[in-house]
């Protein structure tokens, strides 16, 4: 009897947000400040030293060696970028598709800053591992107006992008106009992962379906990569979306359960397209090239719900970015 994971793979591509190299290969791998922080602060079994202490220490020497690409970035920030790339290089042999690295979340409202940051991440990959195929790198960028404009610039330069912290169609349509390769709708706001017992009562299943149908109807290349899931039931409801990012805990649960344990008809939800009028690109034409109009539409989406969720996400990511910089600072000489 096939597992639920096997059945799910018949409908969607499965990606993972873990740095655990054990087990079967993964299609794509996500890394962002929170994952990097938790991985870099792991303590060795039975010991008191950090599991990746050598990697952290090496990052300062790498920063000195690669100083010509550092530009005006502070040493701790540059070391954080190097550490995230080094973590990806450790796991890259187990990944068959893209490796994803997120830009510094503190640059979420700087188009130029995110473009420079993304190009520097690519340069770090080349500096640390010249043989690494940089076409496998996907840069994750927050889906602010500035972030999506940065994605347009990066894609024009041949750099693959994923617009993350995505919560509404105003973001999704601008992402496709910017030619993003992926968007990452968050089914649950990030707060569910950091505040015990918190429940998001406005989950983004309908948004995922509408975005994917919109892209299909208008022949856009952008693909939907759903993220921020909390249960097997949520994962199964997404069967049929282009990609699903699943945590190790949920991956293991899906692999242990056989397909007979669910009564759901996998993929059914995504075969039913939303109303035709919601797929018409003309509906959004007035906001795609007007920053003020787009920002107002985004503010009004869900009566401020979408904007509130991205502000929350940027805050969480920025907090972890600062923790990473503090960690790096403790290892500078």
Secondary structure, DSSP 8 states (H G I E B T S, - for coil): --BHHHHHTTTSEEEE------SS-BS-EEE-HHHHHHHHT-B-TTSSSBTTHHHHHHHHHHHHHTGGGTTT--HHHHHHHHHHHHHHHHHGGGBSS-EEEE--GGGTT-HHHHHHHHHHHHHHHHHH-TTS-GGGEEEEEE-SHHHHHHHHHHHHTT-EEEEEEE-SHHHHHHHHHTT-SEEEEBSS-THHHHSTT---SS-SHHHHHHHHHHHHHTT---EEEEB---SHHHHHHTTTSSEEEE-HHHHHHHHHSBGGG----TT-GGGS---GGGG-GGGGTTTTT-HHHHHHHHHHGGGGHHHHHHHHHHHHHHHHHHHHHHHHHTT--
